[in-house]
Amino acid sequence: MKVFSRNKYLFFLLIACVAIPFLIVPILFFVNAYTLFPPLPGVEYKEWVSFLGGYLGGAITFGGVFLSIRQMKKAQIREEEIRKIEKEYDVLSDFVQKIDPYFCNNTYYEFATLTYISREQYVSYLHTMQSKISEKLSLINIDNIYTNAATEIFDIMSKCDACKNTCNLYKIKKEFIAINAKQAHIRERIIDVQRLVKNKIDTVNIMNLESNTRMLIEKYPGEDFSENLRTVEQLKITLDNVDELKMGIVKNLEKLVEDYVNDYIPKMITLLKFYKHERLKSVAKHCM
């Protein structure tokens, strides 16, 4: 609305600049005909015609330059907006393509097929795995793509409420919400993996505590280590269901990862292409 008002005022100003000289002619005719005022000395008709022609030519030139600058500015803004959309699409597509859903699946099966190694190696291995999972979790995070894409789309929706142009951007909002819900399941499963890793580390630490307690009992037979043993037994009870939890998650993840690879990523890429297409159309309509 502000842009329209500004353009309207500029248009009227241009018309006024062109019209003013032509209003002077009937005024001068009236003055010379009825001699209400003394005629302008030394001003002949042909001189006024020459002046008006030059003035009109200058006004037309000014108007042409003004319109050219305006069109160039519009084209520059449109090109900048297109570059922004292209970059936005590339960033989002790159983010989606980099997500590796097989990582979490392989991690689960590493638990399922893990053979016994020394306790020191086992703890080191689990800490390394926990670090890898934390790094992957920071990438596969629903907030990342939600912030980069969906928030931008919600902002566009608010602009579209006042737009009269026909557009399909409003359809994307619902799709993004539905697809992001699937990614939330992946995130939850990776959190489960982190919990399993912690339980595994706790299990090894409990084993070490129990072994050290037995050694102390043998070395100092007169000392009372019953409190230590009770603590070990209580810790064991809290971790009795670790293996059942592990196998249940592994079984559940097979279908989850299959859906993620075959459904989530292709849909997200298609949605991003549709989003880019509609955004470019909106720029062409000057509705954004």
N, C-alpha and C positions, 0 to 999 in steps of 0.2 A: 504494500500500500504506500509506503514511504517513497519507494522508487517511482511508482506511478505518479505521485503528486509532484515529485521533483521534475520528472520529464514533462509533465503538463505545464508547469511554470516556465520551463525553458522554451517550450513550444510557443507559448503566448508571448514571451519576450522576443523571440525571433520574428513572430508576426508583427509585433509592435514596431520593431526596428525597420521592417520593410514598409509598413503602412504609413508611418509618420510623414515621410516626404510627400506622399501622395495626398495627404490631408492638407498640406501647406498650399497646394495649387488652388483648390476652390477658395481657400481663405484669401489668398492674394488676388484672385479674380474678384471676389466680393469687395475687397479693399479698393482696388482700382476702379471698379464699376460704380460704386456708390460714394467713393471718396470720403468714407468715414474717417480714414486716417490718411495722412500724406503717403503717396505711393513710394515704394523703395527706390531710391535714386540709382540709376545705372544698372538695373536688373532687367534684362530683356527675356522674352519668352524662350528663345532658343537656348539661352544660358541655363534657364531652369530645366529645360529638357535634357541638356547635356549633364547637368548636375544629378538629375533624377536617374538618368541612365547609368552614370558611374556609381551612384549610391546603390542602385538596385543590383548592379553587377557585384559590388563589394559584399552586399548582404547575402547574395546567392553563394558567392565564394566562401564566405564565413560559414553559412549553413552547411555547405558541402564538406568543409573541413571538420566541422563539429560532428556531423553524422559519420564521417570516416573514422574519426578518433573514437567515437562511441562504439562503432561496429568492431574496430580493432580491439578495444578493451573487452567487449563481450566475447570475442573469439579467444582472447588471451585467458580470460577467466574460465571459459569452457575447456580449453586445452589443459589448464592447470587442474581442473576438477577431474578430467579424464585421466590425467597422469596419477592423481591421487587414488582414483578408483582402481587403476591398473596395479599400482603398488600395493594397495590394500588387498586386492585379490591374490597377488603373488605371495604376500606374507601369510595370509590365511591358508592358501593351498599348500605352501611349503610346510606350515605347521602340521596340517592334517597328514601330509604324506610322510612326515618324519616319525609319526607315532608308530611304534613297533609293538603290535598286540601280542606277537609270539613270545616276547620277552617274559611276560608273566606266566604264560603257559609252560615254557621251558623251565622256569624257576620252580613251579610246582612239581614237575616231574623229577627235577634234581633232588627234591626232598624224598620223593617216592622211591628213587633208585639209589639213594645215598648209601654207600658201603662204609663199614667201620674203619676209621683211621684213628691216629693217636689223638688224645684229648686236646693237646696243644694245637695240632693241625686243624682239628675240627672247629675249635673256637675261632681260630684265625680265619678259616674258610667262611664260617657263619657271619663274622663281622664284615668280611669283604662283601658277602652277598647282601647283607643288610644295607651297606653303603650303596651298592648298585641299585637296590630296590628303591631306596630313598631318592636317588638321582632320577630314576625313571618315574617315580611318583610325582616329582616336581614338574615333569614334562606332561605326563598324562593326567592333567588336572582339569576338571570341568570348568574351573574359574578362568583358566587361560583363554580358551576359545570362547567362552561365554562373554568375557570382558571385551575381547578383541572384535567379536562378530555380533553377538546378540545385542549387546548394549548399543552398538552403532545402529543396528536395525530398529531397536526400540526408539532411538532418537529420530530416525527417519519416519517411523510411524506417527510420531507427534506432529511432524511437519506435514505428513500426508493428510492429516485430519482436516486441514484448511485448504487442501489442494483440490481443484476441480478437474484435473486431468485424469484420464483413465490410466490406471497403473496396477501392476500385480505385486508390488512390493509387500503389501499387507499380508499376502499369503505366506511369506517367508517366516514371519514371526512364530506361527504355530509349528511349522516344520522344525525350526531350530530348537524349540522347547522340547519337542518329542525326541529328536535325535540326541540332544544333550543328556536326556534321561538315561539313554543306553550307556553313554560314556560314564555316567555315575556308577553303574554296576562294575565296570572295569576298575574304577578307582577304589570301590569298596573291596574288591577282591585283592588288590595290591596291598591295601591296608591289612587284610587278613594274612597275607604273606609276611608282612612285617611282624605281625603278632606271632606267627609261627616261628620266625627266625628268633625272636626274643625268647620264646618258650624253649627252643632248642638250646640256646645259649644258657638259659636258666637251668635246663636239665643237666647240661655238662657241668655247670658250676656246682649243682647239688651233688652230682656224682663225685666231684673232686672233694667237696666238703665231707661227704660220707666216708670216702677213702681215707682222708686225713684224720677223721675222727677215729676210725678203726685202728689206724697206725698209732695214734696217741693212747688209745686204750691198751694196746699191746705194750707200748713203751712205758706207760705209767699205770700199772695195774691197780694201784691203790687210789687213784683219783676217780672222781665221779664225773663221767661225761654223759650221763643220762639226758641232761637238758639238751645237749648238742644233738643226740640221736633223735629225740622227740621233734626237734626243729627240722631235722632232715626228713623225717617221716611225714610231717605236715606239708613240707614243700613238695614231696613226691605226690601226695594226694591231689594237690592243686593242678598237677600236670598229667594226671592219669588219662585224660581224654584227648591228649595232643594228637596221637596217631589217628583216632577216629575223625577228629576235626580235619586233619591233613587230607585224608583220603576222600572225605566228603567234598572238600573244596576242589580237589583235583577233578573229581567226577563232574562237578557242576561247571567247572571252567571250560571243559571241552566244547559244550554247546555255546557257552557265552562267547568264547573267542571266535568260533565259527560264524556266529551271527555278527560279531563285531567286524570281521574281515569282509564278509560277503554282503553285509547290509549297511553298516554304519559309515565306513570310509567312502564307498561309492556314492551313497546318498549325500554325504557332506560335500563331496566334490561337485556333484550335480547341482546341489543347492547353491554353492558358491558361484558356479557359472551363471545360474539363473539370477542370482543377486547382482552379479556384475552386469549382466545384460540389462536388467531393469534399471540399475543405477545410471547406466549410460543413456538409456532412453529418457530418464528423468532430467538429465543434464540437457539433452537436446530440446526438451520441452520447457526448459528454464523454470522448473517447478521446485527445484531444491535450493 
